[in-house]
Amino acid sequence: MTEADACVVTLADVEEAREVIRDVAIVTPMEQSRWLSALVGGPVWLKCENLQRTGSFKIRGGYVRISRLSPEERARGVVAASAGNHAQGVALAAQLLGIRSTVFMPEGAPIPKERATRAYGADVVFEGTVLEESLAGARRFAEETGAVLIHPFDHVDIVAGQGTLGLEVLEQVPEARTVLVPTGGGGLLAGVALAIKAKRPDVRLVGVQAAGAAAYPDSLTHGSPVQLPAMKTMADGIAVGLPGDIPFTEVRHHVDEVRTVSEESLSRALLALAERAKMVVEPAGAAAVAALLDTPHDFTGPVVAVLSGGNIDPLLLGKVIRHGMAAAGRYLNLHVTIPDTPGGLARLLTEVGASGANVLEVAHERISPTLHLEEVEVQLQLETRGPEHSEQVLTRLRERGYRVIE
């Protein structure tokens, strides 16, 4: 038996962890989603961990881990590496327990996450461009100063703490048949899966990774954690290139499937959650819903989709919403040929307005080998209600005699 296999987390560990965090973490809401339920063909519930203290599930495991340090370890302080959510969980846990904390973050980490981490009392150090490089810096700091490294996912206490979310899922939706969990290093998925499978082995557990940072599929095929050569995703909360040994063991034993979602799917899910559920989530937090939107009939209800975090930079939120609208067919780019005469553009825009589309940008081009002498090409960027509405706009313009090229 390997060391990782020997460190199996048990249901008893999760139940003990729940007592530890009872007065620290909140029991987050479970909201039924009518629009997702209609899409899936059965009840769909959203576990709103984006409303947890610090804006994500990380306070659960972070507090359990730090609370169990000895007095001598507490005196040395703690150090962590994180793109933001684990950083905030560790910083708040350390503050509540009166312990000094230092957090290594990758360059380019979201500004709100950095500021929140500092606000919880942590010293922040930037190192590297990905989590693994920041983790190397945190390990070096631990060796040099004696600070205790609080790993973001590869520790029994971390997995047990995250598993408390699984206990809540079963209590809030006892009839659940499928649970989808955003997945990076695997701490949350491992904890939720072992807790749920211990009580309800019939429940299907599905981990969801960003396609540009999906270390688990190849690792599960290989039988052990495999390092990704590169990663590219906006979902920084699940951008982890190497699964942890402890969560990997639990995932291999208890999880039914790990699937991936594209950046476009993450954008669509984030936009849909904002519009339909009135929930602000970060891209990583939308991964489970992205999987539902991609293939809604793959999942047997009642389904629980975990919204793992809501810490998103407002600037990124704006970009992702625009990306999501484009991916959902809510933008329409047209080239329309009109007569180069007074009132020609006004008549075109009147037709566009009558169709119910919103004009975002207008540009003219008069020099083109495809244009006649008294013609001008108008480039329009329109906002529509979706693909069907876009087709209606195109049909209306063509019926009015306009030459339209998408």
Backbone torsions as a table, in degrees:
resi	resn	phi	psi	omega
1	MET	NA	132.0	179.9
2	THR	-77.2	167.8	178.8
3	GLU	-60.4	-39.9	-179.9
4	ALA	-64.1	-41.7	179.9
5	ASP	-64.7	-30.4	-178.4
6	ALA	-72.7	-23.5	-176.1
7	CYS	-95.7	49.7	-179.4
8	VAL	-77.5	131.8	177.9
9	VAL	-83.0	141.0	-177.4
10	THR	-112.4	166.6	175.1
11	LEU	-59.9	-37.4	178.5
12	ALA	-61.0	-37.7	177.5
13	ASP	-62.0	-42.1	-179.1
14	VAL	-67.4	-42.4	179.7
15	GLU	-65.2	-37.4	175.7
16	GLU	-66.2	-39.7	178.9
17	ALA	-61.8	-36.1	-180.0
18	ARG	-62.3	-38.6	177.6
19	GLU	-65.7	-36.0	-179.4
20	VAL	-63.4	-40.9	-174.0
21	ILE	-98.0	6.1	-173.0
22	ARG	-53.3	-38.6	-178.6
23	ASP	-100.9	10.5	-177.9
24	VAL	-113.5	-57.4	178.3
25	ALA	-88.7	149.1	177.6
26	ILE	-93.8	156.3	171.1
27	VAL	-81.5	105.9	-172.7
28	THR	-73.4	154.5	-176.7
29	PRO	-65.0	153.5	171.1
30	MET	-119.1	111.4	-174.5
31	GLU	-109.4	130.0	175.5
32	GLN	-76.7	138.6	-177.9
33	SER	-110.2	110.4	-178.2
34	ARG	-70.8	-38.4	-177.7
35	TRP	-69.4	-37.5	175.7
36	LEU	-73.0	-35.4	178.1
37	SER	-60.8	-42.5	179.1
38	ALA	-65.3	-35.4	-179.8
39	LEU	-70.0	-43.2	-175.9
40	VAL	-79.5	-29.7	-177.0
41	GLY	88.8	21.0	178.6
42	GLY	-168.4	168.5	-176.6
43	PRO	-60.4	134.4	174.7
44	VAL	-125.4	131.0	179.9
45	TRP	-118.8	146.4	177.2
46	LEU	-109.6	119.3	175.2
47	LYS	-87.6	106.8	-165.9
48	CYS	-87.6	69.1	178.7
49	GLU	-75.1	-8.6	171.4
50	ASN	-65.8	-15.2	178.3
51	LEU	-97.6	6.8	177.7
52	GLN	-70.4	160.8	173.3
53	ARG	-56.2	138.4	-174.3
54	THR	70.3	2.2	174.0
55	GLY	83.5	9.3	176.6
56	SER	-160.7	174.9	-178.1
57	PHE	-70.8	-9.4	-167.0
58	LYS	-63.8	-25.1	-180.0
59	ILE	-62.7	-28.4	-178.9
60	ARG	-58.7	-61.4	-178.0
61	GLY	-70.3	-38.2	-178.3
62	GLY	-61.1	-43.5	-178.6
63	TYR	-68.7	-42.1	179.2
64	VAL	-58.6	-46.2	-177.6
65	ARG	-62.7	-49.2	-174.2
66	ILE	-72.6	-34.2	-178.3
67	SER	-64.9	-21.3	-177.4
68	ARG	-94.8	7.1	175.9
69	LEU	-71.8	148.1	177.3
70	SER	-73.3	163.1	177.4
71	PRO	-55.9	-38.6	179.9
72	GLU	-66.1	-40.2	178.3
73	GLU	-67.0	-41.2	179.4
74	ARG	-60.6	-36.3	-179.0
75	ALA	-65.0	-27.6	-179.4
76	ARG	-82.4	-12.4	-179.2
77	GLY	82.8	174.7	-179.4
78	VAL	-126.1	156.8	176.8
79	VAL	-136.8	145.0	-179.2
80	ALA	-142.0	164.7	173.4
81	ALA	-126.5	134.0	-175.0
82	SER	-167.6	150.0	171.9
83	ALA	-80.0	-8.6	175.2
84	GLY	156.2	-46.8	-175.0
85	ASN	-74.1	-47.3	175.9
86	HIS	-62.6	-35.7	178.6
87	ALA	-57.6	-46.4	-178.7
88	GLN	-69.4	-38.9	178.1
89	GLY	-62.0	-44.5	179.4
90	VAL	-67.2	-44.1	-177.5
91	ALA	-62.1	-44.2	179.8
92	LEU	-68.2	-43.5	179.4
93	ALA	-59.4	-44.5	179.5
94	ALA	-64.2	-40.2	179.5
95	GLN	-63.1	-44.3	179.7
96	LEU	-62.9	-31.1	-177.4
97	LEU	-97.5	2.3	177.5
98	GLY	70.8	37.6	-176.8
99	ILE	-118.9	141.5	178.0
100	ARG	-74.2	140.4	-179.8
101	SER	-132.5	146.0	174.3
102	THR	-128.8	136.1	-178.3
103	VAL	-126.5	128.1	173.6
104	PHE	-94.3	127.3	-179.4
105	MET	-123.9	147.1	175.8
106	PRO	-69.3	148.4	174.4
107	GLU	-56.8	138.8	-179.9
108	GLY	88.3	5.0	176.5
109	ALA	-59.5	145.9	-177.7
110	PRO	-53.4	131.7	-176.9
111	ILE	-58.5	-43.9	179.2
112	PRO	-59.9	-35.0	179.4
113	LYS	-69.2	-39.1	178.1
114	GLU	-64.1	-46.5	-177.8
115	ARG	-64.5	-40.3	179.0
116	ALA	-64.8	-38.9	179.4
117	THR	-62.3	-44.3	177.1
118	ARG	-63.9	-38.1	-178.2
119	ALA	-64.6	-27.1	176.6
120	TYR	-82.8	4.2	172.7
121	GLY	99.8	4.6	-177.7
122	ALA	-86.1	149.9	168.1
123	ASP	-85.4	131.6	-177.2
124	VAL	-109.0	131.3	177.1
125	VAL	-124.6	128.9	177.6
126	PHE	-91.7	131.7	176.7
127	GLU	-154.0	129.2	177.0
128	GLY	76.0	179.2	180.0
129	THR	-115.4	-10.6	177.3
130	VAL	-131.4	165.0	-174.3
131	LEU	-59.1	-40.0	-177.0
132	GLU	-61.0	-34.5	178.0
133	GLU	-71.8	-38.1	175.8
134	SER	-66.0	-37.2	179.0
135	LEU	-64.6	-36.7	176.7
136	ALA	-63.4	-39.6	177.3
137	GLY	-65.6	-40.0	178.6
138	ALA	-64.8	-40.0	178.0
139	ARG	-63.9	-40.8	178.6
140	ARG	-63.8	-43.0	178.5
141	PHE	-61.1	-40.9	179.2
142	ALA	-62.6	-41.5	179.6
143	GLU	-66.4	-37.5	-175.7
144	GLU	-78.0	-31.9	-172.7
145	THR	-111.8	-16.8	-175.8
146	GLY	87.3	0.4	177.4
147	ALA	-61.7	147.6	-179.2
148	VAL	-85.3	124.6	179.0
149	LEU	-74.8	124.9	176.1
150	ILE	-104.2	95.8	-175.9
151	HIS	-67.0	143.0	-177.2
152	PRO	-66.6	-22.7	-178.7
153	PHE	-151.3	-18.9	-171.0
154	ASP	-97.3	64.7	176.3
155	HIS	-156.8	144.4	-178.0
156	VAL	-56.9	-44.7	-178.1
157	ASP	-65.0	-37.0	178.5
158	ILE	-64.3	-48.8	-179.3
159	VAL	-62.6	-41.9	179.4
160	ALA	-63.4	-42.1	179.0
161	GLY	-63.2	-44.3	178.6
162	GLN	-65.4	-29.2	-179.6
163	GLY	-64.5	-18.3	178.3
164	THR	-62.0	-26.2	176.4
165	LEU	-63.9	-36.5	178.0
166	GLY	-63.1	-38.9	177.1
167	LEU	-61.9	-40.9	179.0
168	GLU	-64.9	-39.7	179.3
169	VAL	-56.9	-47.5	-178.1
170	LEU	-67.6	-33.1	178.6
171	GLU	-74.4	-34.6	-176.6
172	GLN	-84.1	-33.4	177.2
173	VAL	-132.4	74.6	-175.0
174	PRO	-62.5	-20.0	-179.5
175	GLU	-93.2	8.7	-177.6
176	ALA	-55.0	140.8	178.3
177	ARG	-119.0	-21.0	178.2
178	THR	-139.0	134.6	176.9
179	VAL	-128.1	125.7	179.3
180	LEU	-109.0	133.1	-172.2
181	VAL	-132.1	123.9	172.7
182	PRO	-58.5	141.7	-170.4
183	THR	-137.5	128.3	172.4
184	GLY	-119.0	-94.8	176.1
185	GLY	-73.9	-21.0	173.6
186	GLY	107.4	0.0	-177.7
187	GLY	-62.2	-45.6	179.9
188	LEU	-67.7	-48.3	-179.7
189	LEU	-59.5	-43.8	-179.1
190	ALA	-62.1	-47.4	-177.8
191	GLY	-65.9	-45.0	-179.9
192	VAL	-64.2	-42.3	-177.3
193	ALA	-65.1	-46.3	-176.9
194	LEU	-67.3	-36.1	179.8
195	ALA	-67.2	-44.3	-177.6
196	ILE	-71.8	-44.8	-177.9
197	LYS	-64.5	-30.4	178.8
198	ALA	-65.2	-30.9	-178.4
199	LYS	-101.3	-34.5	-177.0
200	ARG	-137.1	79.0	-177.5
201	PRO	-62.6	-14.2	-179.9
202	ASP	-80.6	-14.0	-179.2
203	VAL	-72.2	134.8	178.6
204	ARG	-86.5	124.3	179.1
205	LEU	-105.5	125.8	-177.8
206	VAL	-125.5	121.3	172.5
207	GLY	-89.4	145.3	-179.3
208	VAL	-127.0	123.3	179.9
209	GLN	-117.0	153.9	170.1
210	ALA	-69.1	134.4	-176.8
211	ALA	-58.8	-30.2	-179.1
212	GLY	-82.7	1.0	179.0
213	ALA	-149.8	51.3	-173.9
214	ALA	-106.5	90.1	-178.7
215	ALA	-85.2	-21.6	-172.9
216	TYR	-73.2	-41.8	-178.2
217	PRO	-54.7	-50.8	179.7
218	ASP	-67.9	-37.1	180.0
219	SER	-63.5	-42.3	179.3
220	LEU	-65.9	-38.5	176.8
221	THR	-64.2	-40.3	-178.5
222	HIS	-74.4	-27.7	-178.8
223	GLY	94.5	1.8	178.2
224	SER	-159.0	161.2	-178.2
225	PRO	-59.1	132.2	179.7
226	VAL	-121.7	130.3	-178.9
227	GLN	-73.8	130.8	173.0
228	LEU	-72.9	139.2	178.6
229	PRO	-71.1	-27.1	-179.5
230	ALA	-160.6	159.6	178.5
231	MET	-138.9	147.1	173.9
232	LYS	-152.5	106.5	177.8
233	THR	-159.0	149.9	174.5
234	MET	-78.6	-11.8	-177.3
235	ALA	-83.6	74.2	-174.7
236	ASP	-61.6	-26.6	-178.5
237	GLY	-67.1	-20.0	178.0
238	ILE	-124.5	21.2	178.3
239	ALA	-87.5	83.1	-179.4
240	VAL	-126.4	125.1	-174.3
241	GLY	-87.2	-10.8	-177.6
242	LEU	-143.7	118.0	177.5
243	PRO	-62.9	151.1	175.0
244	GLY	-77.6	150.8	-178.8
245	ASP	-61.1	-44.8	-176.7
246	ILE	-68.8	-51.9	177.4
247	PRO	-63.1	-33.4	179.3
248	PHE	-60.2	-42.2	178.8
249	THR	-60.3	-44.6	-179.5
250	GLU	-67.6	-41.3	179.4
251	VAL	-62.5	-44.4	-179.7
252	ARG	-61.4	-35.9	-176.7
253	HIS	-83.2	-29.7	-167.5
254	HIS	-121.0	-13.6	-174.3
255	VAL	-98.4	135.5	-176.3
256	ASP	-81.4	-30.9	-175.6
257	GLU	-162.6	145.8	168.5
258	VAL	-123.0	122.5	179.4
259	ARG	-123.1	169.6	-175.7
260	THR	-120.1	157.1	177.1
261	VAL	-132.2	149.5	-177.8
262	SER	-81.2	169.1	175.3
263	GLU	-63.1	-37.3	178.0
264	GLU	-63.3	-40.7	179.5
265	SER	-66.2	-40.4	177.1
266	LEU	-61.9	-41.5	179.5
267	SER	-64.4	-44.8	179.4
268	ARG	-61.9	-40.9	-178.9
269	ALA	-66.2	-43.1	179.8
270	LEU	-62.1	-42.8	178.5
271	LEU	-64.2	-44.7	-179.1
272	ALA	-63.4	-40.1	179.1
273	LEU	-64.5	-38.8	178.3
274	ALA	-67.6	-43.2	-176.0
275	GLU	-76.2	-46.2	-170.4
276	ARG	-94.2	-38.4	-177.4
277	ALA	-99.6	-8.3	-176.8
278	LYS	58.4	36.7	-179.2
279	MET	-114.2	126.0	173.6
280	VAL	-91.4	117.7	177.8
281	VAL	-129.7	159.0	173.0
282	GLU	-84.5	165.7	-178.3
283	PRO	-54.0	-42.1	178.5
284	ALA	-62.0	-38.1	-178.2
285	GLY	-68.4	-17.3	-179.0
286	ALA	-94.4	0.7	-171.9
287	ALA	-60.6	-41.9	-178.2
288	ALA	-64.5	-41.0	178.6
289	VAL	-69.0	-34.7	176.3
290	ALA	-58.6	-42.0	178.3
291	ALA	-64.1	-38.0	177.4
292	LEU	-64.8	-42.8	-179.4
293	LEU	-67.7	-34.1	-179.6
294	ASP	-65.0	-49.0	-174.9
295	THR	-140.2	72.5	-173.0
296	PRO	-61.2	-27.4	-175.8
297	HIS	-88.2	4.5	176.3
298	ASP	-80.7	-10.2	-169.4
299	PHE	-121.4	131.4	179.8
300	THR	-87.8	129.0	179.6
301	GLY	-87.0	164.3	-0.3
302	PRO	-66.4	138.2	-179.7
303	VAL	-109.7	138.1	171.3
304	VAL	-114.7	123.2	175.3
305	ALA	-108.7	122.6	-178.4
306	VAL	-83.9	124.6	170.7
307	LEU	-93.6	96.7	-164.9
308	SER	-76.9	-20.8	-178.9
309	GLY	-165.0	156.3	-179.0
310	GLY	-129.8	19.7	-177.0
311	ASN	-90.1	92.5	-178.1
312	ILE	-125.1	137.0	175.6
313	ASP	-64.6	129.6	-179.7
314	PRO	-55.2	-34.5	178.2
315	LEU	-65.9	-43.1	176.7
316	LEU	-65.8	-37.5	179.2
317	LEU	-57.8	-44.5	178.6
318	GLY	-61.2	-43.8	179.7
319	LYS	-64.4	-43.0	-177.5
320	VAL	-68.1	-37.8	177.5
321	ILE	-62.6	-42.6	177.9
322	ARG	-64.4	-41.8	177.1
323	HIS	-61.5	-43.2	179.8
324	GLY	-64.5	-38.4	178.1
325	MET	-65.8	-39.3	177.0
326	ALA	-65.3	-44.2	-179.4
327	ALA	-64.4	-29.1	-179.8
328	ALA	-88.5	6.9	178.9
329	GLY	74.7	26.9	-176.3
330	ARG	-92.9	-6.6	174.4
331	TYR	-113.5	143.5	179.4
332	LEU	-133.0	120.5	178.7
333	ASN	-105.6	123.8	-174.5
334	LEU	-128.3	150.6	167.2
335	HIS	-117.7	116.9	-175.8
336	VAL	-121.1	129.7	177.7
337	THR	-92.3	127.5	179.8
338	ILE	-131.9	160.7	174.9
339	PRO	-65.5	140.0	179.5
340	ASP	-85.9	68.6	-177.6
341	THR	-132.6	156.9	178.2
342	PRO	-56.3	132.2	178.2
343	GLY	89.1	-6.8	-178.4
344	GLY	-62.9	-45.9	180.0
345	LEU	-67.8	-39.5	-179.9
346	ALA	-61.0	-41.4	179.4
347	ARG	-64.3	-40.8	178.5
348	LEU	-61.5	-46.8	-177.6
349	LEU	-68.0	-29.7	175.6
350	THR	-64.6	-41.3	178.0
351	GLU	-65.4	-40.4	178.6
352	VAL	-62.7	-44.7	179.3
353	GLY	-63.0	-39.4	179.8
354	ALA	-66.3	-25.0	179.1
355	SER	-78.0	-11.3	179.6
356	GLY	93.2	4.5	178.2
357	ALA	-87.0	154.8	179.6
358	ASN	-108.5	128.0	-178.3
359	VAL	-82.7	123.1	178.1
360	LEU	-98.6	-41.6	-178.8
361	GLU	-144.3	148.0	176.4
362	VAL	-135.2	134.7	175.7
363	ALA	-142.2	147.5	-179.8
364	HIS	-108.9	149.9	170.2
365	GLU	-140.7	121.6	-178.2
366	ARG	-106.6	-14.2	-176.4
367	ILE	-110.4	107.1	179.3
368	SER	-162.2	138.7	179.3
369	PRO	-65.1	-14.7	-179.4
370	THR	-89.6	-6.8	-177.3
371	LEU	-98.1	142.2	171.2
372	HIS	-77.6	172.0	-173.5
373	LEU	-57.4	-40.9	-175.0
374	GLU	-108.5	37.7	176.9
375	GLU	-121.7	155.1	175.0
376	VAL	-137.0	143.7	177.1
377	GLU	-100.1	129.6	179.4
378	VAL	-108.9	125.4	175.9
379	GLN	-97.6	124.1	-178.3
380	LEU	-119.2	136.5	166.5
381	GLN	-112.6	119.3	-174.7
382	LEU	-117.0	149.9	170.8
383	GLU	-102.9	126.8	-179.5
384	THR	-123.5	178.7	180.0
385	ARG	-86.5	-5.1	-179.9
386	GLY	146.8	-178.7	-175.9
387	PRO	-55.6	-41.8	-178.4
388	GLU	-64.9	-42.6	177.5
389	HIS	-65.0	-39.3	178.1
390	SER	-58.2	-41.9	177.6
391	GLU	-63.5	-37.3	178.6
392	GLN	-65.1	-39.6	177.5
393	VAL	-62.5	-46.8	-179.7
394	LEU	-60.9	-44.6	-179.7
395	THR	-61.1	-44.6	-179.0
396	ARG	-60.6	-46.7	-178.0
397	LEU	-64.1	-41.7	180.0
398	ARG	-67.9	-36.9	176.8
399	GLU	-64.8	-26.8	178.3
400	ARG	-85.4	5.5	174.4
401	GLY	93.0	7.0	179.9
402	TYR	-81.8	141.5	173.5
403	ARG	-88.5	113.7	-171.0
404	VAL	-119.8	131.9	175.6
405	ILE	-124.0	127.9	178.8
406	GLU	-80.8	NA	NA
